[in-house]
Amino acid sequence: MKKGYTFTILFIFVVTAFFTSILAVANSYYQDDINENEALSNRRSVMYSFMGYYEETDDKVNSIYDTHVEELEIDGEFVYAYIENSEVTAYTLPMSGSGLWGTITGYLAVSDDLSKIVGIDFMSHSETPGLGARIDEEWFKKQFQNLSFSLNSKLSLINQGEGDIDAITGATTTSRYVVQLVDNTLEKYIKLLEVNR
């Protein structure tokens, strides 16, 4: 190996180790802030699934969440109950499943009688910007609000005038994955809620 190559490899190793150490220290220093922001983001998304809009301030999110949301563990699974006047008015269920390019995660809220979807919100996904990523847009999420469901029949994309959900133009596959994710989430949690609420 030539002397020049040895110097180059050693230089790259030292620079990489130096900047990796800086990032590790910064990550360690800010870990509490990172965890707090992730928790706030989860709370905001849970609240959106219940209410259909995002609260403007972090303090408002935390205040409403602490007052109205109860975290329930059912058979090792966590769901969230929205409580108004000492009564549960809705449940929010965590969602996680395949999308076109990776995992889609979010929350799905259902009515207290387990017959309607109240709302939906997405926490993370890897869908194509400008196409599948449009699942985050209000018009798409609002289609799920007040949508009746039954475990005996699956939700469907609108095809030739019939169905439940309009697909995103150019992103039919992502839309199909979202509908499948909602169906799978309902199938997983509704029976648990019926038995344990």
Backbone torsions as a table, in degrees:
resi	resn	phi	psi	omega
1	MET	NA	135.7	179.7
2	LYS	-72.4	154.4	-179.6
3	LYS	-58.5	-37.8	-179.3
4	GLY	-62.0	-40.0	178.7
5	TYR	-66.7	-40.7	179.7
6	THR	-61.5	-45.6	179.2
7	PHE	-62.3	-43.9	-178.5
8	THR	-62.1	-46.0	-179.7
9	ILE	-64.4	-44.3	178.5
10	LEU	-62.9	-42.7	178.9
11	PHE	-61.1	-46.6	179.5
12	ILE	-61.9	-42.0	179.0
13	PHE	-61.1	-47.0	-178.1
14	VAL	-64.8	-46.0	-179.8
15	VAL	-62.7	-43.8	179.6
16	THR	-62.5	-45.2	179.6
17	ALA	-62.7	-40.2	-179.5
18	PHE	-62.3	-51.8	-176.9
19	PHE	-71.8	-31.9	174.8
20	THR	-63.6	-40.3	178.0
21	SER	-63.9	-42.4	178.1
22	ILE	-60.8	-45.5	179.6
23	LEU	-64.1	-39.9	179.7
24	ALA	-64.6	-42.3	179.0
25	VAL	-65.7	-45.5	179.3
26	ALA	-61.2	-43.3	179.3
27	ASN	-62.0	-42.8	178.7
28	SER	-64.3	-42.3	-178.6
29	TYR	-64.2	-39.5	-175.5
30	TYR	-98.0	8.5	-174.8
31	GLN	-58.4	-40.5	178.5
32	ASP	-62.5	-41.8	177.6
33	ASP	-65.3	-40.0	178.8
34	ILE	-62.0	-46.9	179.7
35	ASN	-62.9	-40.5	179.5
36	GLU	-64.5	-41.7	178.8
37	ASN	-67.2	-37.9	176.6
38	GLU	-64.9	-43.0	178.2
39	ALA	-63.1	-41.1	178.5
40	LEU	-65.0	-41.0	178.4
41	SER	-62.5	-41.4	176.7
42	ASN	-63.5	-44.7	179.3
43	ARG	-60.8	-44.6	-179.5
44	ARG	-60.4	-40.9	-179.5
45	SER	-70.0	-40.9	175.8
46	VAL	-59.6	-45.1	-179.8
47	MET	-62.8	-41.4	179.4
48	TYR	-60.5	-41.8	-178.4
49	SER	-63.1	-33.0	176.6
50	PHE	-74.8	-47.3	-166.5
51	MET	-101.3	-21.2	178.9
52	GLY	83.2	10.4	174.7
53	TYR	-153.9	160.0	179.7
54	TYR	-93.8	133.9	173.3
55	GLU	-68.2	146.4	-173.5
56	GLU	-75.1	-38.8	-174.5
57	THR	-114.1	152.3	178.3
58	ASP	-62.2	-40.5	-179.9
59	ASP	-61.8	-39.7	179.3
60	LYS	-65.8	-42.7	177.9
61	VAL	-58.2	-50.6	-178.1
62	ASN	-64.2	-39.4	-180.0
63	SER	-63.4	-49.9	-179.5
64	ILE	-65.4	-43.4	-179.6
65	TYR	-59.4	-49.0	-178.0
66	ASP	-64.9	-30.1	-178.5
67	THR	-82.6	-38.0	-168.1
68	HIS	-116.0	-11.0	-174.8
69	VAL	-110.9	131.9	176.0
70	GLU	-119.0	128.7	178.2
71	GLU	-86.5	125.5	-177.7
72	LEU	-115.5	137.1	173.6
73	GLU	-105.8	119.2	-179.0
74	ILE	-123.5	113.7	-178.4
75	ASP	50.8	43.7	178.2
76	GLY	79.9	1.6	179.6
77	GLU	-111.2	139.0	179.1
78	PHE	-96.7	130.7	170.9
79	VAL	-128.7	167.6	-175.9
80	TYR	-122.7	130.8	178.2
81	ALA	-105.8	131.7	175.3
82	TYR	-94.9	123.5	-173.5
83	ILE	-114.2	127.7	177.6
84	GLU	-130.6	125.8	-178.1
85	ASN	53.5	45.1	177.3
86	SER	66.0	13.5	178.1
87	GLU	-125.4	143.4	176.4
88	VAL	-72.8	126.5	178.1
89	THR	-107.3	-17.9	178.9
90	ALA	-164.9	161.6	175.0
91	TYR	-123.3	141.6	173.0
92	THR	-112.0	132.6	-175.8
93	LEU	-113.2	134.2	176.1
94	PRO	-71.8	140.3	178.2
95	MET	-117.3	143.5	173.2
96	SER	-158.6	125.9	-179.7
97	GLY	-171.6	178.5	-175.5
98	SER	-70.4	141.1	167.9
99	GLY	-115.7	-166.6	-179.9
100	LEU	-68.0	-42.9	-174.4
101	TRP	-114.4	-0.3	-178.8
102	GLY	171.6	-165.6	-176.6
103	THR	-80.4	137.6	172.7
104	ILE	-106.4	128.5	175.8
105	THR	-123.5	154.3	178.9
106	GLY	175.7	-159.8	-178.7
107	TYR	-134.7	144.1	179.5
108	LEU	-127.5	120.5	179.8
109	ALA	-99.6	139.0	178.0
110	VAL	-126.1	155.0	-179.3
111	SER	-66.4	160.4	-177.6
112	ASP	-62.7	-26.4	177.8
113	ASP	-88.6	4.4	175.6
114	LEU	59.8	38.9	-179.3
115	SER	-120.1	-16.6	-177.2
116	LYS	-136.0	149.6	170.7
117	ILE	-82.8	130.2	179.4
118	VAL	-88.9	-40.9	-179.4
119	GLY	-176.0	173.3	-177.2
120	ILE	-146.6	147.0	173.5
121	ASP	-148.1	150.5	-178.2
122	PHE	-111.6	133.0	179.2
123	MET	-90.3	-44.6	-177.9
124	SER	-153.0	151.1	175.3
125	HIS	-166.1	168.1	179.5
126	SER	-122.8	30.3	-176.1
127	GLU	-74.7	159.8	-173.9
128	THR	-63.6	123.9	177.8
129	PRO	-56.8	136.2	179.5
130	GLY	83.0	-12.3	178.0
131	LEU	-124.2	-97.0	-177.8
132	GLY	-61.7	-27.3	179.3
133	ALA	-65.5	-10.2	178.6
134	ARG	-70.6	-2.1	173.5
135	ILE	-61.2	-19.8	178.1
136	ASP	-79.6	-11.1	-176.5
137	GLU	-74.4	146.8	-176.2
138	GLU	-55.9	-44.5	-175.4
139	TRP	-60.2	-35.6	-179.4
140	PHE	-72.4	-46.5	-178.2
141	LYS	-67.2	-34.1	-177.3
142	LYS	-66.2	-22.3	178.2
143	GLN	-60.8	-25.0	-176.9
144	PHE	-85.6	-16.8	-177.1
145	GLN	-67.7	134.3	-179.9
146	ASN	59.6	25.7	178.7
147	LEU	-86.8	117.9	178.5
148	SER	-69.5	147.6	178.3
149	PHE	-142.0	161.7	175.2
150	SER	-143.4	140.9	178.3
151	LEU	-68.9	-14.4	179.5
152	ASN	-82.4	-14.7	178.7
153	SER	-137.5	142.7	-177.8
154	LYS	-88.0	151.8	171.5
155	LEU	-67.9	158.0	-179.2
156	SER	-143.1	155.3	172.8
157	LEU	-76.0	149.9	178.9
158	ILE	-70.4	124.4	179.9
159	ASN	-133.5	115.7	-179.2
160	GLN	55.3	44.9	173.4
161	GLY	87.6	-7.8	-179.1
162	GLU	-119.7	143.1	178.5
163	GLY	137.1	-172.9	-174.4
164	ASP	-108.9	-38.7	-170.4
165	ILE	-126.8	131.3	172.9
166	ASP	-73.4	128.5	177.1
167	ALA	-74.1	156.2	174.7
168	ILE	-77.6	128.5	-179.8
169	THR	-59.0	126.0	-179.3
170	GLY	83.8	-1.0	-178.6
171	ALA	-139.4	46.3	-179.0
172	THR	-62.6	-37.1	-179.0
173	THR	-64.5	-44.5	176.8
174	THR	-61.8	-43.1	179.0
175	SER	-59.4	-41.1	178.9
176	ARG	-64.3	-40.8	177.4
177	TYR	-62.7	-39.7	179.4
178	VAL	-64.1	-45.5	178.6
179	VAL	-61.4	-41.6	177.6
180	GLN	-64.2	-40.3	178.2
181	LEU	-61.6	-43.3	178.4
182	VAL	-63.1	-47.4	178.7
183	ASP	-58.4	-44.9	-179.2
184	ASN	-65.3	-38.0	178.7
185	THR	-65.3	-45.4	178.2
186	LEU	-61.2	-44.3	-179.4
187	GLU	-62.6	-38.0	-177.6
188	LYS	-71.1	-41.9	-169.6
189	TYR	-101.7	-28.7	-173.6
190	ILE	-61.7	-42.8	178.9
191	LYS	-64.0	-38.4	176.9
192	LEU	-63.2	-41.6	-179.9
193	LEU	-67.8	-40.3	-179.4
194	GLU	-59.7	-36.5	-177.4
195	VAL	-81.9	-34.1	-168.3
196	ASN	-110.5	0.4	-176.8
197	ARG	-84.5	NA	NA
